[in-house]
């Protein structure tokens, strides 16, 4: 189906390009896909993400009600992490819901989605710094600068992921590579304490029940990354997974399961290691946590505003030259 001269089709999907709405991400070239019926898919993504967001919100509120927020500074990193885990499913839900409003609104929605994902990445780093670092790395230089570099990573990641949307027409392979790199890089940095515990200090991991959940979290994250990159199973049977079972749906399912496993692991580490950490580790101060979150918001919103403004500066012929 040829796009209209206005650059819009009935319903774009997450993988569409700046200025051009080609077939949805999960429909490969040459496949007999769907057109207007694909509008069902953003609604499904929105509903599924909303259900997951309600679950994480329930966990957050339950933890919040059982915590003395003003006096229990040991719990502050956990609350930041759980709060961030409520934000990114909500942002994803909103992005899929409102992505069909217009070309520019669509990309701005996903810019905000990328920013929310990086806020969650920073929340994970704060929780890891407080509860997950292996004993041998606590109070080291790496531990001292771990959160600060995680803040820097959020700015780089948001900028790369937003910029990648401008390359989907001219350089689709570079676009894919940059977007995968934008999320793989901060995840790898955040997970260095986990890698250290599991592979460099296996004896310590064997004594901690949380290690099994950390392993499950890593496995689900790797599976999500594979599905996002490989576009399976729709690549094997084009047209058969247009509604249910395509890679983007499975990607979301794996990410939510990975977050659940990560949350269980952090809760276990917080409980089981509390006595040792309070005696040997320097806790994160409120000013450090608040400063990291504030800088993350400033950097991410600056990127989002810059790239959103760039959408309106692209000449109209440039937007549609690939449609003819």
N, C-alpha and C positions, 0 to 999 in steps of 0.2 A: 504494500500500500504506500503510494507516494505521499510524502508530507505536503501539506498545503504551503502556499507562499508565505503564510504567516509564521511558519516554522513550528506549527503545533499539530499534534495528532490527538486522538481522543484521550489517550492516557499514557503518559511517559512512565518509565520505570527508573529504578535507582541507577542503572547503568547507562542512561542516556547521556548525550553529549551536550556541551554548551552550545546553544543555538540550534541544535538538531535533536529531534526526538525519533531515533530509529526504533527498531523492534526492541522489546524488553530484553534486559540483560540475559535472562534465562532462555531466550529463543535464539538459537545459533543461525548463522547465515545459511540460507537455503532450506531452512526448516519451515514446514507449514504450520505457522503459529496462529495466534489469535490477535485481534485488533481491539475492538471496544470491550470485549469480554475480559481483557486483561486488567480492566479497572477494578475487578474484584480483588486482585492481589494486594494492592496497597492497603485495602480495607482489612484483609486478613492479617497482614503484617502488623497493622495498627492494633487490631484486637488481641493478637497473641502477645505483643509487647506490653500492652496495657495490663493483661492478666499477670505477666511476670513482674511488672512494676508494682502491682498491688501486693504481690507476695513479698518482694523485697521491702516495700514500705511497711508491711505488717511486721517483718523481722526487725526493722529499724525502730519502729514505734515501741515494740515489745522490749527491746534492749534499752531504749531511752527511758521508759517508765521504770525500769529496774536499776537505773544508774543515778547516782548523786552527781549530776553534771557539774555543779559548781566546785565540788570538793574532790572528786575522783579524777585526778588528772591522768591516771593510768588508762582510763577508758576513753579519753578524748580522741586518740588516733582511730580507735574502732568506730566511734560515732561518725567521724569524718568519712571513713571508708564506706560505712553502711549508707550514709547520706548520699555519697557519690554513686553508689550502686542503684539508688532509686532514680537518679537523674538521667543516666544514659539510656535506659529502656524507654523512659518518657520522651526523651528527645528523638529517639528512633521512631517511636509511635507517631509523634507529631510530624516528623519528616515524611513518613509514608502516607500520612493522612492528607497533608496539604501539598504534596509534591505535584499534584495535577492542576493547581490553580493557575500557574503561568510558568513561562520558561525561567524567568529570573527568580520568582518565589521558590521554584523547585530547587534551584541550586543553593539559594540562601538557606533553605531548610536543611539541606545536607551539610552545608558549612557549619551550621549550629550543631548538627548531629556529630560531626567530627570533633568539635570543641567539647561536647559532653563526654565523648569517649576518652578524650585526653584528660579531662577532669577526673574521670574514674581511674585512669592510669596513675595520676598523682595521688589519689586517695589510696590506691593499692600500695604505692611506694611508702606513704606515711605509715600505713599499718604494718608493712613489712619491716620498716626501720624500727618500729616500736616493739614488735612481738616475734618476728620470724628470723632475724639475723642469727646465724650460728654462733655459738659461744666464743669460738676463736676469733671472730671478726667484730665482735662488739667493742665499741670505743676505739676502733681503728680509724685511720684517715679515710678509708673507703666508707665506713659507717658515717663519719662526720659530714662528708660531702654528698652522700647518697641522695638525700631528698633535694638538695640544691640543684644537682644535675638533673634530677627527675623533672624539676620545674622547667629547666632549659629544654628538656626533651619535649615537653608539652607544646612549647612555642614552635619548635622545629617541625614536630609532627603535624600540628594543625596547619601550618603554612604549606607543607608538602602536600597534604591530602587535599586542601582547597585548590592549590595550584594544579594538581593533577587533573581536575575537571576541565581545565582549559586545553588540555592536550588530547582529549579523547577523539577529536576529529582528525587532527594532523598526525599525531603520533600515539595511536592507541596502545601499542606495546610499552612505550615509555610511560604512558599514563598508568597502566596496570602495575608496572614495576615500582613506580614512585608511590602509588597508593599502598601497595603491600609493604614496601619499605617504611612508609610513614607510621604504620601500626606495629610492624615487627620490631623496629628499633627500640621504641620505648618499652614494649613488652619484654624484650630481651634484657634491657637494663634493669627493669623492675624485678625480673626473675633471677638475677644473679645470686641473691642470698639463698633462694631455693635450690638453684643448681649447686651452690657450694655445700649446702646441707646434704643433698642427696648423693653427690658424687665425690666431693672432697672430704667430707666428714660423715661417712656412712654409719659409723658407730653411734654418733649422736642422733642420727635419724632413726636408727633402729629402736631407740629408747623412747621415741615420741610418737604418740598415736596420730598426730596431725600429718605425719609424713605420707601416709596412704592417701589422704585427701589432696595433699600437694601433688602427688603423682597423678591422681585422677584429673586434677585441674590442668596439669600440663598436657595430658593425653587429649582431653577435650579441646584444648586450645589449638593443639597441632592439627587435630581433625578439622576444626573450624577453618583454619588457615588453608588446609589442603582443599576443602570443598570450595572455598571462595576463589582460590586460584585456578582450580582444574575444571570448574563448571560441570561437575558430575552430580547426578547421573544423566542430565539432559543431553550431554554430549554423546552419550551412547545410544539414546533413543529420542531424537529431536521431535518435539511436539507432544510427547506422551507425559511430560511433567510440567505442563504449562500452569496448572492450577495447584497441584499438590505434589510435594516431593522434590522440587527442583533445588538446586544448590543454595540459592539465597535463603530459602526457608530453612534448610538443614543447617546452614551457617548460623542463623539466628538461634536455632534450638541448641546447637553445640555451645555457642557463646553464653547463653543463659545457664546451661548446665555447668559450664566451666566456672561461672561466677558463683553459683551455688556451692560447688566444691571448694572454691577459694574461700568463701565466707566461712564454711564449716572448719576449714583448716586454720584460719586466723582466730576463730573463736576458741578452738582447742589450744592453740599456742598461747593465747592470752591467758587462759586459765591454768594450763599445766606449767608454764614457765614463769608465772607471776612472781613467785618468791625469789627465784634466781635473778630475774631481770630487775626487780626493785633493788636488789642488793648490789648488782654489778653494772647495770647499764645506766647511762645518763638519759633521763626521760626527755621527750620533746616538750619544750615550753609552749605555752599558748601563743606567744608572739611568733614562734617559729612556724607553728601550724597555720595560724591565721595569715602570716606573711606569705607562706608558700601558696596557699589557696588564692590569696588576693593577686599575687603576681601571675599565677596561672590564668586567672580570669582576665587580667589586663592584657596579657600576651595573646591569649586565644581570641578575645573579642577584637583586639586590634587587627589580627589576621583576618577575621571574619568581615569586619567593616571594610578593610582594604580590598579584599577580593570581591565582596558584594558590590562595592562601588565600581570595580573594574568591569563587572557585567554590563553596566550601563555605558561604558566607554568604548565597547567593541563596536566597530562600524557594522551597520546592518548587512551590507553585501558580504562582509567577512563571515557573518554568522551563518549565512545560508549558501555559501558557494559550494559546499559539498552536497547540497540537495539536488543540484541540477546535473 
